[in-house]
Amino acid sequence: MSYDTGLSGLAAATNDLDVIGNNIANANTTGFKQSTAQFADVYANSIATSVNNQIGIGTQLAAVQQDFSQGTINTTGQALNVAINGTGFFQMSNNGSLTYSRNGVFQLDKNGFITNAQGLDLMGYAANGTGVINTASTVPLKVPTTNVPPTATANITAQLNLDAQDKTPTVTPFSATNSQTYNYSTSIQTYDTLGGSNQVNMYFVNNGGGVWGVYGGTSGSVSQLGTVTFNSSGTLTGTAATAPATSAATGQFTFTIPTTDGSSNPQSLTLNLTGTTMYGSADGVNNLAQDGFSAGQLTNFSIGANGILTGNYSNGQTQSLGQIVLANFNNPNGLQDLGGNEYAATFSSGVPQISAPGSTNHGTLTGGALESSNVDLTTQLVDLITAQRNYQANAQTIKTQQTVDQTLINL
């Protein structure tokens, strides 16, 4: 027994207490991973010493091993709170210097970049103006504030039922302003190349014998598109266009409408009546849609399990804004802990394996949620008592050595 042995034990117990105390202190730190102090015994190096006669001279701290097991995921409802479910780390950039973290508390800076509390940029795959994601390299993710450009309407889809029992109007000729000259009408809002809206009206006239006249256009500019024919089962079987309208397929009419806001003029539209029936029931719409939309402003966004940021716009459209990536390491315990919930890659950790969440062995993401610390307070408090007893026992070793020395002095 010697003072060195006891002192090494005290040092080891102190390290153990420090590690446990750090775990307890970070029990509420988002994404924190608890650690365990690992110790190794120490023997004097002597070639002449028999193995059977070796006496240890104390202990030493071998490693502080982190436990990267999953923490509890709690919902926060905040769009820029993201939790990792499974393996992986967020990749962060500090002016080009890359670090890694499990802390998913993010925010937007004044330039629209997604950053953490320390101002580090969240890395991921960028998306172009049409929402196509480029997976060639990672870049700081930015939420664009520009409007989504409008898309002009090119196609109108209308699935109707035209009442087979409707009578042929007795008032002629057709007039959009006189409801006695047609049997049924409906309308839909379309968009031009500048996102301006135009209401397109459609009118249907029973000509008898399963033949219906079709008229369409904007207010003040309605013309006959042609006729459609139904068989005795009420199925649309024929289409005949009236110039200048044309028909490329059964149930379809292509025509133009004028625009007045400086957009492309005239605007070409295709009305597709495929699926329209003539049954002995009330006139009505089963489906009415068009493929254009106005310009839109970003209203909010969400983060999917695959890391894709999806923007929701005021015009009802959605678009991919980018994709968060995750980094895996062969040896996470080889990472250098930088503090602030940040780690740096080292030779021991291996190179980062960057991929989209949910691919290969990478975890998935949960938007609007955070991963809690994985510290088990009950276990840590029990370990704290054990470490305290260990410290006291090593102190007693030194006290005993002191008593032995005093006995020798008194001889």
Helices and strands as residue ranges (DSSP letters): H 3-25, E 35-43, G 51-53, E 56-66, E 73-75, E 82-85, E 89-94, E 97-101, E 107-108, E 114-115, E 121-127, E 133-140, E 155-161, G 179-181, E 184-191, E 197-208, E 211-218, E 221-230, E 236-241, E 252-257, E 267-272, E 284-290, E 298-303, E 308-313, E 318-324, E 326-328, G 332-334, E 336-339, E 342-344, E 353-355, E 364-367, E 369-371, H 377-410
